Amino acid sequence: MSPLFLFNNRIFVLLFASSIFAVVGFSMFLTTTTWYVITDLGSAGTLGLVLIAATVPRILMMAFGGLLADKYKKTTIMFSTNLIQSILLLIIFILVSQDNMTLALLLILSGLFGMLDAFFGPASSSMIPKIVDRTLLQPANAVFQGVDQISFVIGPILAGFLMEQVSVSGSYLVATGLVFLSAVLIFPPYIKESPVEKGTKQTPLQDLKVGFSYIRHSNFLLTGLLVLIILNFFVFGALHVAIPLLVDAYGGTPLNLSYMEVSLGIGLVVGTGFLSMIPIKRRGKTSLSGLVCALIAFIIFSWVPNLILLTVVVFFIGLSMSFVFVPFFTAAQETTDIHVMGRVMSLIFLAMNGFDPVAYALVSGLAAIQIPIQFILFGLGVIGLMITIVLFFTSKPYQQV
């Protein structure tokens, strides 16, 4: 069955369009905030604090988000999340435009904004198996991963252009509109999602234990979670801090920041585009191979001497990363029982993002004590690659999936 058949599915198209606006708005928020913090509020250490504030509450609420996705309509969760996020962005816009924003306020608002994303991710991911045929799970996941990465193409370009030609507050205002439009598209009456199946009534703690137990008894899921942790701690988390620091260190502008993030996004889009058309049989081995390539590219990135070459190398990091995410997500959805899908996907998201704050704190903290950013990145890349090589030779069952 052709992947284009997905776009004959009205619910899929609405979810797809809503995701585009949501992730573009979210990426504009991140790009604008990183530049605003570095140029208006402080330093590398301050940037690390803001990134931690945006991710720690999100991580703490991630498992609860998956629990809600198993018990309530996913469209209601996604609509409510985007609507409240648009209100928070509007508040940020007003404070920045009137020059009343402080570090404390930005930390609080970033924390609330990130916390809400803990509900959107598990709900949208666990809805995919509910609305598409099993044979289309890989292209559907590739499309949605591509949508997530389009934010790195459209969002940073738009944010960089608006910050340079209009203002930082103008970038926040456009992000507000996009996230609100995402909420409109996923308005529950448009989707008419089928009722959630009622299972055995349990306490939230018991429900969470079921999800943890399910993963604990799956060798594939356990190994896959470790793969995601390595990727997001040693590569993706470090990049979030390193890219704006490198742009600032080399005397770049907001557009240089946009170009580099766009290059990362293009690499991810190219990879997910390929995976949407070519079926992968041995998904475990593919994800591990993608991790090795991402780490090698990251090590090269750590010693590249100028912004142009950095922009080229980061493309290959993004390309490699797509071969980690998509195969694992597809296999996880194919092998997971539907009644625990939300909890399993939330724990997968938790593994993907749980170590990001540690990476933010580590990289920004080491940079704050004057350790060269290139040396920090090189060390992380080498350690991550060594762990991955060991995993490659000790996870044969995972590679057979």
ABEGO torsion letter per residue (X at the ends): XBAAAAAABAAAAAAAAAAAAAAAAAAAAAAAAAAAAAAAAEBAAAAAAAAAAAAAAAAAAAAAAAAAAAABBAAAAAAAAAAAAAAAAAAAAAAAAAGABBAAAAAAAAAAAAAAAAAAAAAAAAAAAAABBAAAAAAAAAAAAAAAAAAAAAAAAAAAAAAAABBAAAAAAAAAAAAAAAAAAABAAAAGBBBBBBBBBBBAAAAAAAAAAAAAABAAAAAAAAAAAAAAAAAAAAAAAAAAAAAAAAGBBAAAAAAAAAAAAAAAAAAAAAAAABBBABAAAAAAAAAAAAAAAAAAAAABABAAAAAAAAAAAAAAAAAAAAAAAAAAAAABBAAAAAAAAAAAAAAAAAAAAAAAAAAAAAAAAGBBAAAAAAAAAAAAAAAAAAAAAAAAAAAAX
